[in-house]
Amino acid sequence: MAELFDSYKSNYGEAVAGSIRFSGLGHDFFLIAKADLLRRLVVERGLRQGVVRALDIGCGVGSLHPYLEGAFESLDGCDVSEQSILRASQDNPRVSYRACTTPRLPYGDGAFDLAFASCVVHHVPPASWLDFFREMRRVVRAGGVACIIEHNPYNPLTRLAVFRCPFDQDAVLLNAAKARLLFQETGFQDIRSEHFLLLPSARSFARRLERRLAPLPLGAQYACSAHV
């Protein structure tokens, strides 16, 4: 897996853009939606704004990080691809990055208030999903929050985008119900999920409508979060 993403260190964005070109939307549309959701999650989950220590697990080349500017007191990112981490460090000098070449994350217990993984779990072999969630739980402090953002396998356009993406050929998509179960089995509490990216608009009315429809498996992606 590391070698695969090493090979896309210079054209990751172009590969993603190619896979979603049929939608008429740019990659930044999806990144902004994810960043907005994470900012909202901090508020809704009762974390103290401005003093949150956050970790992006499987951050790749750090494409999401410019859109999270100012959202957290500190932001760390880790990834199995050392070449991607090098690119991320060059593009986002305010973020601290580490390569993660073992199943154990290179951080201490309870080091973060928030740990999130955006479109990462579907690259993890299903046999290792529980270990992945256990590691998320380990690095989040008591009372902190973990969140995954994943593709919705029930959305046909999402499945088309995954089919067209060159580094998603071996992806195993998991639905929100499975994500909630994984959180439950690894000891998380107050588990919530919501679907988003249903409408091709970032206007406030579109976002409000998406929030109303969030319980239904309609949006292109979903977020599942829980407290430690």
Residue frames as a rotation matrix with the C-alpha (Angstrom) as fourth column:
MET 1
0.563 0.826 0.000 0.00
0.826 -0.563 0.000 0.00
0.000 0.000 -1.000 0.00
ALA 2
0.389 -0.489 -0.781 2.81
0.187 -0.788 0.587 2.43
-0.902 -0.374 -0.215 0.85
GLU 3
-0.663 -0.697 0.273 4.43
0.374 0.007 0.927 1.85
-0.648 0.717 0.256 -2.53
LEU 4
-0.114 0.722 0.683 1.12
0.988 0.011 0.153 2.47
0.102 0.692 -0.714 -4.31
PHE 5
0.838 0.508 -0.198 0.62
0.534 -0.838 0.112 5.87
-0.109 -0.200 -0.974 -2.70
ASP 6
-0.002 -0.911 -0.413 4.29
0.281 -0.397 0.874 6.74
-0.960 -0.115 0.257 -3.00
SER 7
-0.608 -0.275 0.745 3.78
0.748 0.115 0.654 6.59
-0.265 0.955 0.136 -6.75
TYR 8
0.208 0.770 0.603 1.01
0.835 -0.461 0.300 9.21
0.509 0.441 -0.739 -6.56
LYS 9
-0.063 -0.272 -0.960 2.86
0.857 -0.508 0.088 11.74
-0.512 -0.817 0.265 -4.41
SER 10
-0.853 -0.392 -0.346 3.07
0.177 -0.840 0.514 14.23
-0.492 0.377 0.785 -7.30
ASN 11
-0.808 0.567 -0.157 -0.30
-0.383 -0.305 0.872 13.68
0.447 0.765 0.464 -8.99
TYR 12
-0.826 0.528 -0.196 -2.65
0.518 0.577 -0.631 12.54
-0.221 -0.623 -0.751 -6.23
GLY 13
-0.364 0.713 -0.600 -4.98
-0.135 -0.677 -0.723 15.48
-0.922 -0.182 0.343 -6.79
GLU 14
-0.474 0.135 -0.870 -5.06
-0.875 -0.180 0.449 14.92
-0.096 0.974 0.204 -10.53
ALA 15
-0.922 0.121 -0.368 -5.95
0.039 0.974 0.225 11.23
0.385 0.193 -0.902 -10.04
VAL 16
-0.603 0.742 -0.293 -8.82
0.533 0.101 -0.840 12.11
-0.593 -0.663 -0.457 -7.71
ALA 17
-0.320 0.471 -0.822 -10.04
-0.511 -0.816 -0.269 14.86
-0.797 0.334 0.502 -10.02
GLY 18
-0.741 -0.010 -0.671 -10.08
-0.635 0.332 0.697 12.42
0.216 0.943 -0.252 -12.91
SER 19
-0.897 0.379 -0.226 -12.20
0.415 0.898 -0.145 9.94
0.148 -0.224 -0.963 -10.97
ILE 20
-0.243 0.842 -0.481 -14.88
0.666 -0.215 -0.714 12.55
-0.705 -0.494 -0.509 -10.17
ARG 21
-0.933 -0.204 -0.297 -14.75
-0.039 -0.762 0.647 14.61
-0.358 0.615 0.702 -13.37
PHE 22
-0.671 0.728 0.141 -18.12
0.515 0.321 0.795 13.19
0.533 0.606 -0.590 -14.50
SER 23
-0.041 0.681 -0.732 -19.76
0.978 -0.121 -0.168 15.01
-0.203 -0.723 -0.661 -11.55
GLY 24
0.337 0.095 0.937 -18.74
0.531 -0.841 -0.105 18.44
0.778 0.532 -0.334 -12.83
LEU 25
0.987 0.013 0.158 -17.32
-0.127 -0.526 0.841 19.23
0.094 -0.850 -0.518 -9.38
GLY 26
0.203 -0.979 0.016 -13.72
-0.458 -0.109 -0.882 19.94
0.865 0.172 -0.471 -8.46
HIS 27
-0.121 -0.356 -0.927 -11.76
0.596 0.721 -0.355 18.11
0.794 -0.595 0.125 -5.78
ASP 28
-0.925 -0.304 0.228 -11.83
0.037 -0.668 -0.743 21.25
0.378 -0.679 0.629 -3.64
PHE 29
-0.097 0.964 0.247 -15.65
-0.683 -0.245 0.689 21.05
0.724 -0.101 0.682 -3.37
PHE 30
0.580 0.302 -0.756 -15.35
0.167 0.865 0.474 17.75
0.797 -0.401 0.451 -1.51
LEU 31
-0.401 -0.805 -0.437 -12.41
0.693 0.046 -0.720 18.90
0.600 -0.591 0.539 0.60
ILE 32
-0.751 0.186 0.633 -14.27
-0.384 -0.903 -0.190 22.02
0.536 -0.386 0.751 1.75
ALA 33
0.329 0.941 -0.076 -17.32
-0.527 0.250 0.812 19.93
0.783 -0.227 0.578 2.69
LYS 34
0.357 -0.273 -0.893 -15.17
0.598 0.801 -0.006 17.61
0.717 -0.532 0.450 4.81
ALA 35
-0.731 -0.682 0.030 -13.38
0.446 -0.511 -0.735 20.50
0.516 -0.524 0.678 6.49
ASP 36
-0.413 0.671 0.615 -16.69
-0.636 -0.696 0.332 22.21
0.651 -0.254 0.715 7.28
LEU 37
0.575 0.634 -0.518 -18.00
-0.109 0.687 0.719 18.97
0.811 -0.356 0.464 8.78
LEU 38
-0.030 -0.663 -0.748 -14.92
0.797 0.435 -0.418 18.59
0.603 -0.609 0.516 11.01
ARG 39
-0.847 -0.219 0.484 -15.19
-0.033 -0.887 -0.460 22.19
0.530 -0.406 0.744 12.19
ARG 40
0.034 0.953 0.302 -18.84
-0.712 -0.189 0.677 21.62
0.702 -0.238 0.671 13.06
LEU 41
0.423 0.083 -0.902 -17.98
0.302 0.926 0.227 18.35
0.854 -0.369 0.367 14.80
VAL 42
-0.664 -0.729 -0.166 -15.67
0.452 -0.215 -0.865 20.18
0.595 -0.650 0.473 17.20
VAL 43
-0.692 0.471 0.547 -18.58
-0.623 -0.772 -0.124 22.38
0.364 -0.427 0.828 18.29
GLU 44
0.276 0.938 -0.212 -21.28
-0.699 0.347 0.625 19.73
0.660 -0.025 0.751 18.40
ARG 45
0.368 -0.206 -0.907 -19.11
0.391 0.919 -0.051 17.28
0.844 -0.336 0.419 20.31
GLY 46
0.984 0.178 -0.027 -18.26
0.104 -0.439 0.892 19.83
0.147 -0.881 -0.450 23.00
LEU 47
0.150 -0.984 -0.097 -14.55
0.988 0.153 -0.026 20.16
0.040 -0.092 0.995 22.31
ARG 48
0.419 -0.046 -0.907 -13.02
0.368 -0.904 0.216 23.51
-0.830 -0.424 -0.362 23.21
GLN 49
0.851 -0.050 0.523 -12.61
0.500 -0.232 -0.835 25.52
0.163 0.971 -0.172 20.03
GLY 50
0.711 -0.626 0.320 -9.11
-0.458 -0.758 -0.464 26.83
0.533 0.184 -0.826 19.45
VAL 51
-0.002 -0.739 0.673 -7.40
-0.981 0.132 0.141 24.41
-0.193 -0.660 -0.726 21.84
VAL 52
0.853 0.388 0.349 -8.04
-0.310 0.915 -0.259 21.13
-0.420 0.113 0.901 20.04
ARG 53
-0.373 -0.927 -0.026 -5.06
-0.716 0.270 0.643 18.90
-0.590 0.259 -0.765 19.31
ALA 54
0.682 0.730 -0.056 -6.05
-0.545 0.455 -0.705 17.00
-0.489 0.510 0.708 16.17
LEU 55
-0.506 -0.792 0.342 -4.58
-0.332 0.544 0.770 14.04
-0.796 0.276 -0.538 14.30
ASP 56
0.489 0.547 -0.679 -5.28
-0.847 0.111 -0.520 13.13
-0.210 0.830 0.518 10.67
ILE 57
-0.122 -0.477 0.871 -4.64
-0.253 0.863 0.437 9.40
-0.960 -0.167 -0.226 10.27
GLY 58
-0.119 0.016 0.993 -3.81
0.839 0.537 0.092 8.45
-0.531 0.844 -0.077 6.70
CYS 59
0.303 0.280 -0.911 -3.41
0.081 -0.960 -0.268 12.07
-0.949 0.007 -0.314 5.66
GLY 60
0.580 -0.126 0.805 -1.71
0.804 0.250 -0.540 11.31
-0.133 0.960 0.246 2.33
VAL 61
-0.337 -0.735 0.588 -0.26
0.824 -0.533 -0.194 14.44
0.456 0.418 0.786 0.73
GLY 62
-0.623 0.090 -0.777 -2.21
0.600 -0.582 -0.548 16.66
-0.502 -0.808 0.309 3.14
SER 63
-0.701 0.362 0.614 -4.77
0.468 -0.416 0.780 17.86
0.538 0.834 0.123 0.58
LEU 64
0.321 0.928 -0.191 -7.35
0.739 -0.119 0.663 18.53
0.592 -0.354 -0.724 3.31
HIS 65
-0.053 -0.403 -0.914 -5.09
0.983 -0.183 0.024 20.54
-0.177 -0.897 0.406 5.58
PRO 66
-0.923 -0.256 0.286 -5.18
0.312 -0.935 0.169 23.97
0.224 0.245 0.943 3.89
TYR 67
-0.210 0.940 0.269 -8.96
-0.047 -0.285 0.957 23.93
0.977 0.188 0.104 4.40
LEU 68
0.552 0.346 -0.759 -8.52
0.690 0.322 0.649 23.30
0.469 -0.881 -0.061 8.14
GLU 69
-0.501 -0.779 0.376 -6.33
0.458 -0.608 -0.649 26.36
0.734 -0.153 0.661 8.69
GLY 70
-0.707 0.130 0.696 -7.12
-0.518 -0.765 -0.383 27.79
0.483 -0.631 0.608 12.15
ALA 71
0.289 0.905 -0.312 -9.57
-0.395 0.409 0.823 25.03
0.872 -0.115 0.476 13.07
PHE 72
0.789 -0.084 -0.609 -7.32
0.490 0.683 0.541 23.48
0.371 -0.726 0.580 15.72
GLU 73
0.803 -0.595 -0.013 -4.62
-0.395 -0.549 0.736 24.53
-0.446 -0.587 -0.676 18.13
SER 74
-0.389 -0.916 -0.100 -2.38
-0.732 0.241 0.637 21.95
-0.559 0.321 -0.765 16.50
LEU 75
0.796 0.578 -0.183 -2.70
-0.559 0.583 -0.590 19.48
-0.234 0.571 0.787 13.65
ASP 76
-0.382 -0.861 0.336 -0.61
-0.580 0.506 0.638 16.37
-0.719 0.049 -0.693 13.12
GLY 77
0.647 0.558 -0.519 -0.76
-0.758 0.401 -0.515 14.00
-0.079 0.727 0.682 10.17
CYS 78
-0.342 -0.760 0.553 0.58
-0.553 0.638 0.535 10.52
-0.760 -0.123 -0.638 9.58
ASP 79
0.683 0.515 -0.518 0.59
-0.717 0.335 -0.612 8.13
-0.141 0.789 0.598 6.65
VAL 80
0.632 -0.434 0.642 2.13
0.240 0.897 0.370 4.84
-0.737 -0.080 0.671 5.52
SER 81
0.643 -0.358 0.677 3.55
0.721 -0.015 -0.693 6.59
0.259 0.933 0.248 2.44
GLU 82
0.088 -0.704 -0.705 6.80
0.720 -0.445 0.533 8.33
-0.689 -0.554 0.468 3.30
GLN 83
-0.761 -0.350 0.546 6.85
0.646 -0.489 0.586 10.09
0.062 0.799 0.598 -0.07
SER 84
0.148 0.897 0.416 3.35
0.621 -0.412 0.667 11.47
0.769 0.160 -0.618 0.56
ILE 85
0.654 0.035 -0.755 4.46
0.720 -0.336 0.608 12.73
-0.233 -0.941 -0.245 3.98
LEU 86
-0.463 -0.875 -0.142 7.41
0.724 -0.465 0.510 14.51
-0.512 0.133 0.849 2.36
ARG 87
-0.581 0.334 0.742 5.07
0.547 -0.516 0.660 16.22
0.603 0.789 0.117 -0.11
ALA 88
0.515 0.841 -0.168 2.61
0.670 -0.273 0.690 17.13
0.535 -0.468 -0.704 2.68
SER 89
0.277 -0.496 -0.823 5.41
0.807 -0.345 0.479 18.68
-0.521 -0.797 0.305 4.77
GLN 90
-0.766 -0.588 0.259 6.49
0.622 -0.579 0.526 20.84
-0.159 0.565 0.810 1.84
ASP 91
-0.421 0.693 0.586 2.95
0.421 -0.423 0.803 22.03
0.804 0.584 -0.114 1.14
ASN 92
0.651 0.731 0.204 1.80
0.063 -0.320 0.945 22.54
0.756 -0.603 -0.254 4.74
PRO 93
-0.330 -0.944 -0.032 4.72
0.116 -0.007 -0.993 23.72
0.937 -0.331 0.112 6.91
ARG 94
-0.343 0.240 0.908 2.44
-0.846 -0.499 -0.188 24.46
0.408 -0.833 0.375 9.89
VAL 95
0.783 0.622 0.020 1.37
-0.590 0.731 0.342 20.84
0.198 -0.280 0.939 10.22
SER 96
-0.213 -0.837 0.504 3.52
-0.896 0.373 0.241 18.21
-0.390 -0.400 -0.829 11.96
TYR 97
0.643 0.432 -0.632 3.89
-0.706 0.653 -0.273 15.01
0.295 0.622 0.725 9.96
ARG 98
-0.278 -0.704 0.653 5.21
-0.741 0.590 0.320 11.53
-0.611 -0.395 -0.686 10.64
ALA 99
-0.258 0.134 -0.957 5.47
-0.695 0.662 0.280 8.41
0.671 0.737 -0.077 8.56
CYS 100
0.099 0.383 0.918 3.67
-0.871 0.479 -0.106 5.44
-0.481 -0.789 0.381 10.08
THR 101
-0.242 -0.343 -0.908 5.18
-0.840 0.542 0.019 2.19
0.486 0.767 -0.419 8.89
THR 102
-0.967 -0.012 -0.253 3.75
0.112 0.874 -0.472 -0.11
0.227 -0.485 -0.844 11.59
PRO 103
-0.147 0.984 -0.099 0.17
0.612 0.169 0.773 -0.88
0.777 0.053 -0.627 12.70
ARG 104
0.208 0.159 -0.965 0.83
0.938 -0.312 0.151 1.09
-0.277 -0.937 -0.214 15.91
LEU 105
0.764 0.122 0.633 0.47
0.366 -0.890 -0.271 4.83
0.530 0.439 -0.725 15.47
PRO 106
-0.181 -0.974 -0.136 3.65
0.748 -0.046 -0.662 6.77
0.638 -0.222 0.737 16.36
TYR 107
-0.215 0.204 0.955 2.01
-0.448 -0.890 0.089 8.73
0.868 -0.408 0.283 19.19
GLY 108
-0.980 -0.196 0.023 1.48
-0.093 0.357 -0.930 8.29
0.174 -0.913 -0.368 22.91
ASP 109
-0.402 0.869 -0.288 -1.72
0.886 0.449 0.118 7.26
0.232 -0.208 -0.950 24.63
GLY 110
0.425 0.751 -0.506 -4.30
0.854 -0.518 -0.051 10.05
-0.300 -0.411 -0.861 24.87
ALA 111
-0.575 -0.801 -0.166 -2.15
0.690 -0.584 0.429 12.51
-0.440 0.132 0.888 22.90
PHE 112
-0.931 0.221 0.290 -5.05
0.087 -0.637 0.766 14.10
0.354 0.738 0.574 20.99
ASP 113
-0.588 0.808 -0.040 -8.47
-0.364 -0.309 -0.879 15.62
-0.722 -0.502 0.476 21.53
LEU 114
0.605 0.763 -0.226 -9.62
-0.508 0.152 -0.848 14.60
-0.613 0.628 0.479 18.06
ALA 115
-0.665 -0.706 0.241 -8.43
-0.195 0.477 0.857 11.89
-0.721 0.523 -0.455 15.68
PHE 116
0.494 0.843 -0.212 -9.96
-0.441 0.033 -0.897 11.56
-0.749 0.536 0.389 12.23
ALA 117
-0.638 -0.593 0.491 -9.42
0.135 0.541 0.830 9.47
-0.758 0.596 -0.265 9.13
SER 118
0.175 0.696 -0.697 -10.81
-0.598 -0.487 -0.637 10.71
-0.782 0.528 0.331 5.83
CYS 119
0.830 0.254 -0.496 -11.43
-0.555 0.461 -0.692 8.03
0.053 0.850 0.524 3.18
VAL 120
-0.248 -0.966 0.078 -8.78
-0.951 0.227 -0.211 5.77
0.186 -0.127 -0.974 4.70
VAL 121
-0.151 0.164 0.975 -10.53
-0.635 0.740 -0.223 2.76
-0.758 -0.653 -0.007 6.25
HIS 122
0.845 0.535 0.021 -11.57
-0.327 0.547 -0.771 1.35
-0.424 0.644 0.637 2.86
HIS 123
0.405 -0.789 -0.462 -7.85
-0.651 0.106 -0.752 0.96
0.643 0.605 -0.471 2.10
VAL 124
-0.411 -0.507 0.758 -7.27
-0.900 0.356 -0.250 -1.03
-0.143 -0.785 -0.603 5.31
PRO 125
-0.698 0.179 -0.693 -7.74
-0.142 0.914 0.379 -4.81
0.702 0.363 -0.613 4.97
PRO 126
0.288 0.925 0.249 -11.04
-0.491 -0.081 0.867 -5.72
0.822 -0.372 0.431 6.68
ALA 127
0.467 -0.163 -0.869 -9.21
0.594 0.786 0.172 -8.15
0.655 -0.596 0.464 8.97
SER 128
-0.564 -0.770 -0.299 -7.35
0.775 -0.369 -0.512 -5.11
0.284 -0.521 0.805 10.39
TRP 129
-0.055 0.604 0.795 -10.33
0.140 -0.784 0.605 -2.78
0.989 0.145 -0.042 10.82
LEU 130
0.844 0.405 -0.353 -10.73
0.373 0.031 0.927 -3.49
0.386 -0.914 -0.125 14.54
ASP 131
0.091 -0.897 -0.433 -7.02
0.971 -0.016 0.237 -2.85
-0.220 -0.442 0.870 15.14
PHE 132
-0.533 -0.238 0.812 -7.29
0.560 -0.818 0.128 0.43
0.634 0.523 0.570 13.23
PHE 133
0.371 0.767 0.524 -10.17
-0.005 -0.562 0.827 1.60
0.929 -0.309 -0.205 15.44
ARG 134
0.746 -0.162 -0.646 -8.39
0.662 0.286 0.692 0.46
0.073 -0.944 0.321 18.60
GLU 135
-0.355 -0.935 0.003 -5.39
0.935 -0.355 -0.020 2.58
0.020 -0.005 1.000 17.66
MET 136
-0.263 0.356 0.897 -7.63
0.188 -0.892 0.410 5.59
0.946 0.277 0.168 17.05
ARG 137
0.778 0.625 -0.064 -9.09
0.146 -0.080 0.986 5.08
0.611 -0.776 -0.154 20.50
ARG 138
0.388 -0.698 -0.602 -5.66
0.922 0.302 0.243 4.70
0.012 -0.650 0.760 22.12
VAL 139
-0.594 -0.763 0.253 -4.31
0.773 -0.629 -0.082 8.04
0.222 0.147 0.964 20.91
VAL 140
-0.132 0.625 0.770 -7.44
-0.011 -0.777 0.629 10.03
0.991 0.075 0.109 21.88
ARG 141
-0.932 -0.238 0.272 -7.76
-0.236 -0.170 -0.957 11.29
0.274 -0.956 0.102 25.45
ALA 142
-0.555 0.778 -0.295 -10.70
0.820 0.452 -0.351 10.41
-0.139 -0.437 -0.889 27.67
GLY 143
0.148 0.715 -0.683 -13.61
0.382 -0.678 -0.628 12.62
-0.912 -0.167 -0.374 26.59
GLY 144
-0.572 -0.435 -0.696 -12.05
-0.468 -0.523 0.712 13.19
-0.674 0.733 0.096 23.18
VAL 145
0.540 0.838 -0.080 -13.53
-0.413 0.181 -0.893 12.32
-0.734 0.515 0.444 19.81
ALA 146
-0.695 -0.629 0.348 -12.69
0.047 0.443 0.895 10.03
-0.717 0.639 -0.279 16.90
CYS 147
0.396 0.814 -0.424 -14.23
-0.421 -0.250 -0.872 10.40
-0.816 0.524 0.244 13.45
ILE 148
-0.633 -0.508 0.584 -14.03
0.383 0.449 0.807 8.57
-0.672 0.735 -0.089 10.18
ILE 149
0.161 0.613 -0.773 -15.26
-0.683 -0.496 -0.536 9.91
-0.712 0.615 0.339 6.85
GLU 150
-0.640 -0.355 0.682 -15.96
0.100 0.841 0.532 7.23
-0.762 0.409 -0.503 4.28
HIS 151
-0.830 0.356 -0.430 -17.54
-0.500 -0.133 0.856 6.60
0.247 0.925 0.288 0.89
ASN 152
-0.128 0.876 0.464 -21.21
-0.682 0.262 -0.683 5.61
-0.721 -0.404 0.564 0.98
PRO 153
-0.907 -0.326 0.266 -21.42
-0.067 0.737 0.673 2.26
-0.416 0.592 -0.690 -0.84
TYR 154
-0.168 0.931 0.323 -25.16
0.712 0.342 -0.614 2.75
-0.682 0.127 -0.720 -1.43
ASN 155
0.420 0.252 -0.872 -24.62
-0.290 -0.873 -0.391 5.83
-0.860 0.417 -0.294 -3.61
PRO 156
0.715 -0.103 0.692 -24.19
0.580 0.641 -0.503 4.73
-0.391 0.760 0.518 -7.26
LEU 157
0.853 -0.432 0.292 -22.16
-0.099 -0.684 -0.722 7.81
0.512 0.587 -0.627 -8.22
THR 158
0.449 -0.707 0.546 -19.78
-0.834 -0.113 0.540 7.14
-0.320 -0.698 -0.640 -5.35
ARG 159
0.439 -0.261 0.860 -19.28
0.128 0.965 0.227 3.59
-0.889 0.010 0.458 -6.57
LEU 160
0.876 -0.126 0.466 -18.57
0.464 -0.042 -0.885 4.94
0.130 0.991 0.022 -10.05
ALA 161
0.708 -0.639 0.301 -15.96
-0.618 -0.767 -0.173 7.35
0.342 -0.063 -0.938 -8.66
VAL 162
0.335 -0.578 0.744 -14.30
-0.589 0.488 0.644 4.53
-0.736 -0.654 -0.177 -6.74
PHE 163
0.649 -0.026 0.761 -14.30
0.466 0.804 -0.370 2.36
-0.602 0.594 0.534 -9.86
ARG 164
0.867 -0.263 0.424 -12.63
0.274 -0.460 -0.845 5.17
0.417 0.848 -0.327 -11.85
CYS 165
0.713 -0.612 0.343 -9.99
-0.700 -0.602 0.384 5.95
-0.028 -0.514 -0.858 -9.19
PRO 166
0.346 -0.615 -0.709 -6.70
-0.408 0.582 -0.704 4.17
0.845 0.533 -0.049 -9.95
PHE 167
-0.728 -0.683 0.056 -5.70
-0.344 0.294 -0.891 3.68
0.593 -0.668 -0.450 -6.30
ASP 168
-0.262 0.707 0.656 -9.15
-0.899 0.069 -0.433 2.47
-0.352 -0.703 0.618 -5.17
GLN 169
-0.129 0.236 -0.963 -9.13
-0.742 0.622 0.251 -0.73
0.658 0.747 0.095 -7.21
ASP 170
-0.519 -0.121 -0.846 -8.70
0.309 0.897 -0.317 -2.90
0.797 -0.426 -0.428 -4.10
ALA 171
-0.752 0.248 0.611 -10.93
-0.603 -0.634 -0.484 -0.76
0.267 -0.732 0.626 -1.86
VAL 172
-0.554 0.648 -0.522 -13.43
0.667 0.721 0.186 -2.51
0.497 -0.245 -0.832 0.40
LEU 173
-0.521 0.413 0.747 -16.22
-0.363 -0.899 0.244 -0.06
0.773 -0.144 0.618 1.16
LEU 174
-0.719 0.347 -0.602 -17.98
0.684 0.502 -0.529 -0.17
0.119 -0.792 -0.599 4.50
ASN 175
0.012 0.812 0.584 -21.36
0.382 -0.543 0.748 1.35
0.924 0.214 -0.317 5.20
ALA 176
-0.220 -0.075 0.973 -22.26
-0.621 -0.758 -0.199 3.57
0.752 -0.648 0.120 8.15
ALA 177
0.804 0.561 0.197 -23.81
-0.521 0.505 0.688 0.68
0.287 -0.656 0.698 10.07
LYS 178
0.636 -0.654 -0.409 -20.53
0.586 0.755 -0.295 -1.24
0.501 -0.052 0.864 9.89
ALA 179
-0.299 -0.754 0.585 -18.59
0.111 -0.637 -0.763 1.83
0.948 -0.163 0.275 10.97
ARG 180
0.207 0.453 0.867 -20.85
-0.819 -0.404 0.407 2.28
0.535 -0.795 0.287 13.99
LEU 181
0.964 0.159 -0.214 -20.38
-0.051 0.897 0.439 -1.39
0.262 -0.412 0.873 14.89
LEU 182
0.203 -0.969 -0.143 -16.59
0.616 0.240 -0.750 -1.04
0.761 0.064 0.645 14.72
PHE 183
-0.322 -0.241 0.916 -16.73
-0.436 -0.820 -0.369 1.97
0.840 -0.519 0.159 17.03
GLN 184
0.585 0.654 0.480 -18.95
-0.738 0.184 0.649 0.01
0.336 -0.734 0.590 19.42
GLU 185
0.888 -0.223 -0.402 -16.75
0.257 0.966 0.030 -3.09
0.382 -0.130 0.915 19.40
THR 186
-0.100 -0.995 0.012 -13.66
0.626 -0.072 -0.777 -1.04
0.774 -0.070 0.630 20.25
GLY 187
-0.236 0.025 -0.971 -15.19
0.971 -0.032 -0.236 0.65
-0.037 -0.999 -0.017 23.28
PHE 188
-0.935 -0.043 0.351 -16.31
0.108 -0.980 0.170 4.04
0.336 0.197 0.921 21.95
GLN 189
-0.417 0.818 -0.396 -19.44
0.740 0.052 -0.671 5.76
-0.528 -0.573 -0.627 23.26
ASP 190
0.208 0.626 -0.752 -22.14
0.035 -0.773 -0.634 8.13
-0.978 0.105 -0.182 21.96
ILE 191
-0.707 -0.512 0.488 -21.73
0.412 0.262 0.873 6.92
-0.574 0.818 0.026 18.38
ARG 192
0.336 0.794 -0.507 -23.32
-0.064 -0.517 -0.853 9.06
-0.940 0.319 -0.123 15.66
SER 193
-0.610 -0.517 0.601 -23.32
0.598 0.198 0.777 8.99
-0.520 0.833 0.188 11.88
GLU 194
0.364 0.706 -0.608 -24.53
-0.059 -0.634 -0.771 11.30
-0.930 0.317 -0.188 9.13
HIS 195
0.011 -0.287 0.958 -24.47
0.945 0.316 0.084 11.21
-0.327 0.904 0.274 5.35
PHE 196
0.323 0.037 -0.946 -23.46
-0.050 -0.997 -0.056 14.29
-0.945 0.065 -0.320 3.39
LEU 197
-0.703 -0.542 -0.461 -22.40
-0.404 -0.229 0.886 15.46
-0.586 0.808 -0.058 -0.08
LEU 198
-0.162 0.764 0.624 -25.84
0.622 0.570 -0.536 14.79
-0.766 0.302 -0.568 -1.52
LEU 199
0.836 0.544 0.073 -26.27
0.436 -0.578 -0.690 18.05
-0.333 0.609 -0.720 -3.45
PRO 200
0.042 -0.868 0.496 -23.73
0.985 -0.047 -0.165 19.68
0.166 0.495 0.853 -5.82
SER 201
0.328 0.123 0.937 -23.89
0.112 -0.989 0.091 23.00
0.938 0.075 -0.338 -3.99
ALA 202
-0.535 -0.567 -0.626 -22.15
0.734 0.055 -0.677 24.57
0.418 -0.822 0.387 -1.00
ARG 203
-0.447 0.437 0.781 -24.88
-0.306 -0.895 0.325 27.15
0.841 -0.093 0.533 -0.44
SER 204
-0.846 0.039 0.532 -26.42
-0.532 0.025 -0.847 27.33
-0.046 -0.999 0.000 3.00
PHE 205
0.169 0.982 0.078 -29.85
-0.956 0.183 -0.230 26.08
-0.241 -0.036 0.970 1.90
ALA 206
0.370 -0.105 -0.923 -28.26
-0.503 0.813 -0.294 23.02
0.781 0.573 0.248 0.29
ARG 207
-0.708 -0.687 -0.164 -26.27
-0.188 0.408 -0.893 22.26
0.681 -0.601 -0.418 3.44
ARG 208
-0.560 0.577 0.594 -29.39
-0.779 -0.123 -0.615 22.65
-0.282 -0.807 0.518 5.59
LEU 209
0.498 0.758 -0.422 -31.30
-0.857 0.503 -0.107 20.24
0.131 0.415 0.900 3.38
GLU 210
-0.035 -0.607 -0.794 -28.44
-0.293 0.766 -0.572 17.75
0.955 0.213 -0.205 3.53
ARG 211
-0.865 -0.289 0.410 -28.53
-0.451 0.092 -0.888 17.91
0.219 -0.953 -0.210 7.34
ARG 212
-0.026 0.945 0.327 -32.23
-0.938 0.090 -0.334 17.04
-0.345 -0.315 0.884 7.30
LEU 213
0.768 0.328 -0.550 -31.57
-0.570 0.740 -0.356 14.06
0.291 0.587 0.756 5.05
ALA 214
-0.139 -0.985 0.104 -28.37
-0.931 0.095 -0.353 13.00
0.338 -0.146 -0.930 6.83
PRO 215
-0.126 0.074 0.989 -29.87
-0.662 0.736 -0.140 9.89
-0.739 -0.673 -0.044 8.49
LEU 216
0.844 0.493 0.210 -30.71
-0.158 0.604 -0.782 8.45
-0.512 0.627 0.587 5.07
PRO 217
-0.002 -0.919 0.395 -27.95
0.332 0.372 0.867 6.67
-0.943 0.133 0.304 3.08
LEU 218
0.832 0.445 0.330 -28.16
0.470 -0.251 -0.846 9.12
-0.294 0.860 -0.418 0.18
GLY 219
0.761 -0.544 -0.354 -25.07
-0.551 -0.830 0.089 11.32
-0.342 0.127 -0.931 0.28
ALA 220
0.606 -0.601 -0.520 -21.86
-0.370 0.366 -0.854 10.45
0.704 0.710 0.000 -1.50
GLN 221
-0.496 -0.799 -0.340 -20.02
0.071 0.353 -0.933 10.09
0.865 -0.487 -0.119 1.81
TYR 222
0.736 0.673 -0.066 -20.77
0.130 -0.046 0.990 9.77
0.664 -0.738 -0.122 5.49
ALA 223
-0.380 -0.785 0.489 -19.10
-0.508 -0.265 -0.820 10.66
0.773 -0.560 -0.298 8.77
CYS 224
0.632 0.477 -0.610 -19.21
0.276 0.598 0.753 8.47
0.724 -0.644 0.246 11.84
SER 225
-0.299 -0.733 0.611 -17.93
-0.366 -0.504 -0.783 9.83
0.881 -0.458 -0.117 15.14
ALA 226
0.620 0.444 -0.647 -17.80
0.391 0.540 0.745 8.79
0.680 -0.715 0.161 18.79
HIS 227
0.516 -0.415 0.749 -16.47
-0.767 -0.614 0.188 9.78
0.382 -0.672 -0.635 22.19
VAL 228
-0.317 -0.671 -0.670 -13.73
0.006 0.705 -0.709 7.95
0.949 -0.229 -0.219 24.04
